[in-house]
Amino acid sequence: MSRTRVAVLVSGRGSNLQALVDVLGPADAPGLIAIVISNRADAGALDRARAAGIPTAVIAADGQDAEQILAVLRQHEVRLVVLAGYLKKVPDAVVSAYRGRMLNIHPALLPAFGGAGMYGHHVHEAVLASGARLTGVTVHLVDEQFDHGTIVAQWPVPVRPGDTADSLAARVLAVEHRLLPAVVRAACRQLADGDHVRPLSGASDAFVLASCPEPTFADALVPA
Ligand code: GRF
């Protein structure tokens, strides 16, 4: 079975990109990262990509970027797009071309604590301010609205007494680094013989729940 060609879009340090590089690097992985695209030339994620020998492109998110992004995705024969800390809105034309084949990771349990302005520490501060006892990680399909498309998988992280935005961010990030690779591997397998990514269930053999830390529930909060 041929490996699904993946593009990863980034804006920052790229720790989630690194988790994907680690899992998709081996030759027997179900996918490979064909290109890493950043809207910022100084993103640390680009160094991680170069260190792994992965091609990179910098495309400024200036409202004129749709054609450039599509051209790069075509050039690298990309089937699956993963937003891993990409802080700009993906142009509608790109969303449309990759509908059902574009994933985003968000550091909370959507639909709570999502939307414009909800990124980085803003998310964790809002969770703490709300008094919520549970946060987590969501991987979802991308549509035209921020943090809005079909949820593919989620994993809970409890909020502990005394948590700060930093301590919560660190525990959520550790889960991101487990959940995103698990979902992307499953999505690569799905796209080998399908045309869109389907929500995962705990029963899926591709989705190893036990590999995620802090499971306080018998099952993940994923659609059946
Ligand atoms: C992560 O928390 C991700 O959920 C959010 O942006 C952050 C990116 O971190 N979308 P990194 O660049 O992968 O380290």
Residues whose N, C-alpha, C, O or C-beta is under 5 A from the ligand:
A	BS01	GRF	G12 R13 G14 S15 N16 L17 A84 G85 I105 H106 P107
